[in-house]
Amino acid sequence: MERIKTYIDRLDEQLEGGIPKGSISLICGVAGCMKSSFAYNILYNNAVVGDKKGLYITLEQAVPNLKQQMETLGMVEESEKLAIVSHKMIDTETQLDMKFELNSMKKVKYYLDDLLKRENYDLIVIDPLNALYSLTTVKNPRREAHLFFEGLRETGVTSFLISEMYPGDTKYGKYGVEEFLADAIIHLDLKRERDILERHLGIIKMRCTNHNLQYFPLFYNNGKFVIYTKEEMEL
């Protein structure tokens, strides 16, 4: 099976080489666990190192703010293979093309379908999925979520959907259906050890992959993410 590297030290070897190509992954966690940075890191390194084309859709942050945030983490190299678009940019483009109103989920899907007819992308991030829901008024959000996931899957592009959780949440997606629709769930968590908050990463599920069920300590050092196994931490 062809796989997409995460370029996170030690993680790909825990995933039989990376994330299955064409899959949909939820990257979920509470505020402060670096979900956006984690997802951007995958697109950035695949563009700069792996020569794969990525699209980052930011639904809350302005594009300059997102770029500035990632530059502070050392992801500064420009690449024609990494594009960033905002919700406002999608609104403007779809309004020019369409004569009828769409809810935000259908609007993003329409934008992607139209874009993929003209350009080939290997990776897509939507950040966050919760904002897409909040911008959408639908009678049956679970059904709309199902249609949205299936539409993404039909594109064949490897997709990452950022899902915001709140302390105490037991669901990885807002409506509880996303975790069944996704092919993979990557959970970023914050744990308090004495007086220090530590980030951890767990692979809750990943189809077609034999993966470790351990929660790995996650660090960002010298411009890259790295995880450590339990055995390494004990040493």
Protein Blocks (a to p, Z undefined) as FASTA:
>chain_A
ZZddekighklmmnoopacehiacdddddehilmmmmmmmmmmmmmmmnopacddddfkb
cfklmmmmmmmnopabccfkbccddfklmmmmmmmmpcbdcdfklmmmmmmmmmmmmpcc
fbdcdddfklmmmmpccfblmlmmmmmmmmmmmnopacdddddddehiabfbfnopmmmm
pmbdcddddddehjaccdddddfbaghiacdfbdcddddeehiacdddfklmmZZ
